[in-house]
Amino acid sequence: MLENYIPIVITASIAIGLAVLLNVLARVLGPYRPNLTKLEPYESGMDPVGEARDRYSISFYMVAMEFLVFDLEVVFVYPWAVRYLDHGAGTLMVMMFFIFVLFVGLIYTLKKGTLDWDIKRKILEN
């Protein structure tokens, strides 16, 4: 029973060993010149000013959600497209409905201005 796990253990060992080896080689052979600017924390393209509990803009989360939605679309559409000829017209209609719903969601978020990062214009509109 345990012999079934031997390939997994070997693969994990090779992966961990390679990761450690590459990190050691990078540290030994590569340049290491730390300075204050390089050692500062940096997140999401913003300078770390203020407390860590400050909130991000809602636009950041909306773009992340759109990415997830369209990433999931690819997960569902790609296998369907590969096996398209094995399925009937019913699956074509269901897939067109699925894509239509996602398209309506994209139009909605575009109308809401989620992808518009011009802050000055958003402030003037409100």
KEDRENVEX-893289 format. One record per residue: x negated, y negated, z negated of N, C-alpha, C in turn. Coordinates in steps of 0.1 Angstrom, whole numbers. Example, Ala and Ser with C-alpha at 12.3 -4.5 7.8 and 13.67 -1.06 7.14 Angstrom:
2
{nxx: -132; nyy: 57; nzz: -78; caxx: -123; cayy: 45; cazz: -78; cxx: -132; cyy: 33; czz: -78}
{nxx: -128; nyy: 22; nzz: -71; caxx: -137; cayy: 11; cazz: -71; cxx: -129; cyy: 0; czz: -79}
***
This chain:
126
{nxx: -8; nyy: 12; nzz: 0; caxx: 0; cayy: 0; cazz: 0; cxx: -9; cyy: -13; czz: 0}
{nxx: -19; nyy: -13; nzz: -8; caxx: -27; cayy: -25; cazz: -9; cxx: -36; cyy: -26; czz: 3}
{nxx: -38; nyy: -15; nzz: 11; caxx: -46; cayy: -16; cazz: 23; cxx: -40; cyy: -25; czz: 34}
{nxx: -27; nyy: -28; nzz: 32; caxx: -20; cayy: -37; cazz: 42; cxx: -24; cyy: -51; czz: 40}
{nxx: -29; nyy: -54; nzz: 28; caxx: -33; cayy: -68; cazz: 25; cxx: -48; cyy: -71; czz: 28}
{nxx: -55; nyy: -61; nzz: 32; caxx: -70; cayy: -63; cazz: 35; cxx: -72; cyy: -73; czz: 46}
{nxx: -65; nyy: -73; nzz: 57; caxx: -67; cayy: -83; cazz: 67; cxx: -64; cyy: -97; czz: 62}
{nxx: -54; nyy: -98; nzz: 54; caxx: -51; cayy: -112; cazz: 48; cxx: -62; cyy: -116; czz: 39}
{nxx: -68; nyy: -108; nzz: 31; caxx: -79; cayy: -111; cazz: 22; cxx: -91; cyy: -115; czz: 30}
{nxx: -94; nyy: -107; nzz: 40; caxx: -106; cayy: -110; cazz: 49; cxx: -104; cyy: -123; czz: 56}
{nxx: -92; nyy: -126; nzz: 61; caxx: -90; cayy: -139; cazz: 68; cxx: -91; cyy: -151; czz: 58}
{nxx: -85; nyy: -149; nzz: 46; caxx: -86; cayy: -160; cazz: 36; cxx: -100; cyy: -162; czz: 32}
{nxx: -108; nyy: -151; nzz: 30; caxx: -122; cayy: -152; cazz: 26; cxx: -130; cyy: -160; czz: 37}
{nxx: -128; nyy: -156; nzz: 49; caxx: -135; cayy: -163; cazz: 60; cxx: -131; cyy: -178; czz: 60}
{nxx: -119; nyy: -181; nzz: 59; caxx: -114; cayy: -195; cazz: 59; cxx: -120; cyy: -203; czz: 48}
{nxx: -120; nyy: -197; nzz: 36; caxx: -125; cayy: -204; cazz: 24; cxx: -140; cyy: -206; czz: 25}
{nxx: -147; nyy: -195; nzz: 30; caxx: -161; cayy: -196; cazz: 31; cxx: -166; cyy: -206; czz: 42}
{nxx: -158; nyy: -206; nzz: 53; caxx: -161; cayy: -216; cazz: 64; cxx: -159; cyy: -230; czz: 59}
{nxx: -148; nyy: -232; nzz: 51; caxx: -146; cayy: -246; cazz: 46; cxx: -157; cyy: -250; czz: 36}
{nxx: -161; nyy: -241; nzz: 28; caxx: -172; cayy: -245; cazz: 18; cxx: -185; cyy: -247; czz: 26}
{nxx: -188; nyy: -239; nzz: 35; caxx: -200; cayy: -240; cazz: 43; cxx: -200; cyy: -253; czz: 51}
{nxx: -190; nyy: -257; nzz: 57; caxx: -189; cayy: -269; cazz: 65; cxx: -190; cyy: -281; czz: 56}
{nxx: -184; nyy: -281; nzz: 44; caxx: -185; cayy: -292; cazz: 35; cxx: -199; cyy: -294; czz: 30}
{nxx: -206; nyy: -283; nzz: 26; caxx: -219; cayy: -283; cazz: 22; cxx: -229; cyy: -289; czz: 33}
{nxx: -227; nyy: -284; nzz: 45; caxx: -235; cayy: -288; cazz: 56; cxx: -233; cyy: -303; czz: 59}
{nxx: -221; nyy: -308; nzz: 58; caxx: -218; cayy: -322; cazz: 60; cxx: -224; cyy: -331; czz: 49}
{nxx: -224; nyy: -326; nzz: 37; caxx: -230; cayy: -333; cazz: 26; cxx: -246; cyy: -333; czz: 27}
{nxx: -251; nyy: -322; nzz: 31; caxx: -266; cayy: -321; cazz: 32; cxx: -271; cyy: -328; czz: 44}
{nxx: -265; nyy: -326; nzz: 56; caxx: -271; cayy: -331; cazz: 68; cxx: -265; cyy: -345; czz: 72}
{nxx: -254; nyy: -349; nzz: 67; caxx: -248; cayy: -362; cazz: 71; cxx: -252; cyy: -373; czz: 62}
{nxx: -250; nyy: -385; nzz: 67; caxx: -254; cayy: -397; cazz: 59; cxx: -244; cyy: -399; czz: 48}
{nxx: -249; nyy: -403; nzz: 36; caxx: -240; cayy: -406; cazz: 25; cxx: -244; cyy: -420; czz: 19}
{nxx: -237; nyy: -430; nzz: 23; caxx: -240; cayy: -443; cazz: 19; cxx: -227; cyy: -450; czz: 13}
{nxx: -224; nyy: -446; nzz: 1; caxx: -212; cayy: -452; cazz: -5; cxx: -214; cyy: -467; czz: -8}
{nxx: -203; nyy: -475; nzz: -7; caxx: -203; cayy: -488; cazz: -12; cxx: -189; cyy: -491; czz: -17}
{nxx: -187; nyy: -503; nzz: -23; caxx: -175; cayy: -506; cazz: -30; cxx: -163; cyy: -506; czz: -20}
{nxx: -165; nyy: -511; nzz: -8; caxx: -154; cayy: -511; cazz: 2; cxx: -149; cyy: -497; czz: 6}
{nxx: -159; nyy: -488; nzz: 8; caxx: -156; cayy: -474; cazz: 12; cxx: -149; cyy: -466; czz: 0}
{nxx: -152; nyy: -470; nzz: -12; caxx: -147; cayy: -462; cazz: -23; cxx: -133; cyy: -467; czz: -28}
{nxx: -128; nyy: -478; nzz: -23; caxx: -115; cayy: -484; cazz: -27; cxx: -104; cyy: -474; czz: -21}
{nxx: -93; nyy: -473; nzz: -29; caxx: -82; cayy: -465; cazz: -23; cxx: -75; cyy: -473; czz: -12}
{nxx: -70; nyy: -465; nzz: -3; caxx: -63; cayy: -471; cazz: 9; cxx: -52; cyy: -463; czz: 13}
{nxx: -40; nyy: -469; nzz: 14; caxx: -28; cayy: -460; cazz: 17; cxx: -19; cyy: -468; czz: 26}
{nxx: -14; nyy: -461; nzz: 36; caxx: -3; cayy: -465; cazz: 45; cxx: -6; cyy: -479; czz: 52}
{nxx: -19; nyy: -481; nzz: 55; caxx: -22; cayy: -494; cazz: 62; cxx: -21; cyy: -506; czz: 54}
{nxx: -19; nyy: -505; nzz: 41; caxx: -17; cayy: -517; cazz: 32; cxx: -29; cyy: -517; czz: 22}
{nxx: -34; nyy: -529; nzz: 18; caxx: -44; cayy: -530; cazz: 8; cxx: -37; cyy: -527; czz: -6}
{nxx: -44; nyy: -520; nzz: -14; caxx: -38; cayy: -516; cazz: -27; cxx: -38; cyy: -528; czz: -37}
{nxx: -28; nyy: -536; nzz: -35; caxx: -27; cayy: -548; cazz: -44; cxx: -14; cyy: -546; czz: -52}
{nxx: -15; nyy: -548; nzz: -65; caxx: -4; cayy: -546; cazz: -74; cxx: -5; cyy: -533; czz: -81}
{nxx: 7; nyy: -529; nzz: -86; caxx: 8; cayy: -516; cazz: -93; cxx: 11; cyy: -504; czz: -83}
{nxx: 8; nyy: -492; nzz: -87; caxx: 11; cayy: -481; cazz: -79; cxx: 25; cyy: -478; czz: -77}
{nxx: 33; nyy: -483; nzz: -86; caxx: 48; cayy: -480; cazz: -86; cxx: 56; cyy: -490; czz: -77}
{nxx: 49; nyy: -499; nzz: -70; caxx: 56; cayy: -508; cazz: -60; cxx: 62; cyy: -499; czz: -50}
{nxx: 74; nyy: -504; nzz: -45; caxx: 82; cayy: -497; cazz: -35; cxx: 77; cyy: -500; czz: -21}
{nxx: 78; nyy: -490; nzz: -12; caxx: 76; cayy: -492; cazz: 2; cxx: 88; cyy: -497; czz: 9}
{nxx: 86; nyy: -503; nzz: 20; caxx: 98; cayy: -508; cazz: 28; cxx: 106; cyy: -496; czz: 32}
{nxx: 119; nyy: -498; nzz: 33; caxx: 129; cayy: -488; cazz: 37; cxx: 126; cyy: -484; czz: 52}
{nxx: 120; nyy: -493; nzz: 60; caxx: 117; cayy: -490; cazz: 74; cxx: 107; cyy: -478; czz: 74}
{nxx: 97; nyy: -478; nzz: 65; caxx: 88; cayy: -467; cazz: 64; cxx: 95; cyy: -453; czz: 63}
{nxx: 104; nyy: -453; nzz: 54; caxx: 112; cayy: -440; cazz: 52; cxx: 121; cyy: -437; czz: 64}
{nxx: 127; nyy: -447; nzz: 71; caxx: 135; cayy: -445; cazz: 82; cxx: 127; cyy: -439; czz: 94}
{nxx: 115; nyy: -445; nzz: 96; caxx: 107; cayy: -439; cazz: 107; cxx: 103; cyy: -425; czz: 104}
{nxx: 99; nyy: -422; nzz: 91; caxx: 96; cayy: -409; cazz: 88; cxx: 107; cyy: -399; czz: 90}
{nxx: 120; nyy: -403; nzz: 87; caxx: 131; cayy: -395; cazz: 89; cxx: 134; cyy: -393; czz: 104}
{nxx: 132; nyy: -403; nzz: 112; caxx: 133; cayy: -401; cazz: 127; cxx: 123; cyy: -391; czz: 132}
{nxx: 111; nyy: -392; nzz: 127; caxx: 100; cayy: -383; cazz: 131; cxx: 105; cyy: -369; czz: 128}
{nxx: 110; nyy: -367; nzz: 116; caxx: 114; cayy: -353; cazz: 112; cxx: 125; cyy: -348; czz: 120}
{nxx: 135; nyy: -357; nzz: 123; caxx: 146; cayy: -353; cazz: 131; cxx: 142; cyy: -348; czz: 145}
{nxx: 133; nyy: -356; nzz: 152; caxx: 129; cayy: -353; cazz: 165; cxx: 119; cyy: -342; czz: 166}
{nxx: 112; nyy: -340; nzz: 155; caxx: 103; cayy: -329; cazz: 154; cxx: 111; cyy: -316; czz: 153}
{nxx: 122; nyy: -316; nzz: 145; caxx: 131; cayy: -305; cazz: 144; cxx: 138; cyy: -302; czz: 158}
{nxx: 140; nyy: -313; nzz: 165; caxx: 146; cayy: -311; cazz: 178; cxx: 137; cyy: -302; czz: 187}
{nxx: 125; nyy: -305; nzz: 187; caxx: 115; cayy: -297; cazz: 195; cxx: 115; cyy: -283; czz: 190}
{nxx: 116; nyy: -281; nzz: 177; caxx: 116; cayy: -267; cazz: 172; cxx: 128; cyy: -259; czz: 177}
{nxx: 139; nyy: -266; nzz: 178; caxx: 151; cayy: -259; cazz: 183; cxx: 152; cyy: -258; czz: 199}
{nxx: 148; nyy: -269; nzz: 205; caxx: 149; cayy: -269; cazz: 220; cxx: 139; cyy: -261; czz: 227}
{nxx: 127; nyy: -260; nzz: 222; caxx: 116; cayy: -253; cazz: 229; cxx: 119; cyy: -238; czz: 231}
{nxx: 122; nyy: -231; nzz: 220; caxx: 125; cayy: -217; cazz: 222; cxx: 137; cyy: -215; czz: 231}
{nxx: 147; nyy: -223; nzz: 230; caxx: 159; cayy: -222; cazz: 239; cxx: 155; cyy: -224; czz: 253}
{nxx: 146; nyy: -234; nzz: 256; caxx: 142; cayy: -236; cazz: 270; cxx: 134; cyy: -224; czz: 275}
{nxx: 126; nyy: -218; nzz: 266; caxx: 118; cayy: -206; cazz: 271; cxx: 127; cyy: -195; czz: 275}
{nxx: 137; nyy: -192; nzz: 267; caxx: 146; cayy: -181; cazz: 270; cxx: 159; cyy: -185; czz: 276}
{nxx: 159; nyy: -196; nzz: 284; caxx: 171; cayy: -202; cazz: 290; cxx: 179; cyy: -192; czz: 298}
{nxx: 172; nyy: -185; nzz: 307; caxx: 178; cayy: -176; cazz: 316; cxx: 185; cyy: -164; czz: 310}
{nxx: 181; nyy: -161; nzz: 297; caxx: 187; cayy: -150; cazz: 290; cxx: 200; cyy: -153; czz: 284}
{nxx: 204; nyy: -166; nzz: 283; caxx: 216; cayy: -170; cazz: 277; cxx: 226; cyy: -176; czz: 287}
{nxx: 238; nyy: -176; nzz: 283; caxx: 249; cayy: -180; cazz: 292; cxx: 251; cyy: -195; czz: 292}
{nxx: 262; nyy: -199; nzz: 298; caxx: 265; cayy: -214; cazz: 299; cxx: 269; cyy: -219; czz: 285}
{nxx: 274; nyy: -211; nzz: 276; caxx: 278; cayy: -215; cazz: 263; cxx: 266; cyy: -221; czz: 255}
{nxx: 255; nyy: -215; nzz: 256; caxx: 243; cayy: -221; cazz: 249; cxx: 239; cyy: -234; czz: 255}
{nxx: 240; nyy: -235; nzz: 268; caxx: 237; cayy: -248; cazz: 275; cxx: 246; cyy: -259; czz: 269}
{nxx: 259; nyy: -256; nzz: 268; caxx: 268; cayy: -266; cazz: 263; cxx: 265; cyy: -270; czz: 248}
{nxx: 262; nyy: -260; nzz: 240; caxx: 258; cayy: -262; cazz: 226; cxx: 245; cyy: -271; czz: 225}
{nxx: 236; nyy: -267; nzz: 234; caxx: 223; cayy: -275; cazz: 233; cxx: 225; cyy: -289; czz: 238}
{nxx: 233; nyy: -291; nzz: 248; caxx: 236; cayy: -305; cazz: 253; cxx: 243; cyy: -313; czz: 242}
{nxx: 252; nyy: -306; nzz: 235; caxx: 259; cayy: -313; cazz: 223; cxx: 249; cyy: -317; czz: 213}
{nxx: 240; nyy: -308; nzz: 210; caxx: 229; cayy: -310; cazz: 200; cxx: 221; cyy: -322; czz: 204}
{nxx: 216; nyy: -322; nzz: 216; caxx: 208; cayy: -333; cazz: 221; cxx: 216; cyy: -346; czz: 221}
{nxx: 229; nyy: -346; nzz: 224; caxx: 238; cayy: -357; cazz: 224; cxx: 239; cyy: -363; czz: 210}
{nxx: 241; nyy: -355; nzz: 200; caxx: 242; cayy: -360; cazz: 186; cxx: 229; cyy: -366; czz: 182}
{nxx: 217; nyy: -361; nzz: 186; caxx: 205; cayy: -367; cazz: 183; cxx: 203; cyy: -380; czz: 190}
{nxx: 208; nyy: -381; nzz: 202; caxx: 207; cayy: -393; cazz: 210; cxx: 215; cyy: -404; czz: 204}
{nxx: 227; nyy: -400; nzz: 199; caxx: 236; cayy: -410; cazz: 193; cxx: 229; cyy: -415; czz: 180}
{nxx: 222; nyy: -407; nzz: 172; caxx: 215; cayy: -411; cazz: 161; cxx: 204; cyy: -420; czz: 164}
{nxx: 197; nyy: -417; nzz: 175; caxx: 186; cayy: -426; cazz: 180; cxx: 191; cyy: -440; czz: 183}
{nxx: 202; nyy: -440; nzz: 191; caxx: 209; cayy: -453; cazz: 194; cxx: 213; cyy: -461; czz: 182}
{nxx: 218; nyy: -454; nzz: 172; caxx: 222; cayy: -460; cazz: 159; cxx: 210; cyy: -467; czz: 152}
{nxx: 199; nyy: -459; nzz: 151; caxx: 188; cayy: -465; cazz: 144; cxx: 181; cyy: -476; czz: 152}
{nxx: 182; nyy: -475; nzz: 165; caxx: 177; cayy: -486; cazz: 173; cxx: 185; cyy: -499; czz: 171}
{nxx: 198; nyy: -497; nzz: 171; caxx: 207; cayy: -509; cazz: 168; cxx: 205; cyy: -515; czz: 154}
{nxx: 202; nyy: -506; nzz: 144; caxx: 199; cayy: -511; cazz: 131; cxx: 185; cyy: -518; czz: 130}
{nxx: 177; nyy: -516; nzz: 140; caxx: 164; cayy: -522; cazz: 140; cxx: 153; cyy: -515; czz: 132}
{nxx: 155; nyy: -502; nzz: 131; caxx: 145; cayy: -494; cazz: 123; cxx: 131; cyy: -495; czz: 129}
{nxx: 130; nyy: -494; nzz: 142; caxx: 117; cayy: -494; cazz: 148; cxx: 112; cyy: -508; czz: 151}
{nxx: 119; nyy: -518; nzz: 147; caxx: 114; cayy: -532; cazz: 149; cxx: 107; cyy: -536; czz: 136}
{nxx: 94; nyy: -538; nzz: 138; caxx: 85; cayy: -541; cazz: 126; cxx: 82; cyy: -556; czz: 125}
{nxx: 89; nyy: -564; nzz: 133; caxx: 87; cayy: -578; cazz: 132; cxx: 94; cyy: -584; czz: 120}
{nxx: 87; nyy: -586; nzz: 109; caxx: 94; cayy: -590; cazz: 96; cxx: 99; cyy: -604; czz: 97}
{nxx: 93; nyy: -613; nzz: 104; caxx: 97; cayy: -627; cazz: 105; cxx: 111; cyy: -627; czz: 111}
{nxx: 113; nyy: -620; nzz: 122; caxx: 126; cayy: -620; cazz: 129; cxx: 137; cyy: -614; czz: 120}
{nxx: 134; nyy: -603; nzz: 113; caxx: 143; cayy: -597; cazz: 104; cxx: 148; cyy: -607; czz: 93}
{nxx: 139; nyy: -614; nzz: 88; caxx: 142; cayy: -624; cazz: 77; cxx: 151; cyy: -635; czz: 83}
{nxx: 148; nyy: -639; nzz: 95; caxx: 156; cayy: -650; cazz: 101; cxx: 170; cyy: -645; czz: 105}
{nxx: 172; nyy: -632; nzz: 108; caxx: 185; cayy: -626; cazz: 111; cxx: 194; cyy: -625; czz: 99}
{nxx: 188; nyy: -623; nzz: 87; caxx: 196; cayy: -621; cazz: 75; cxx: 199; cyy: -634; czz: 69}
***
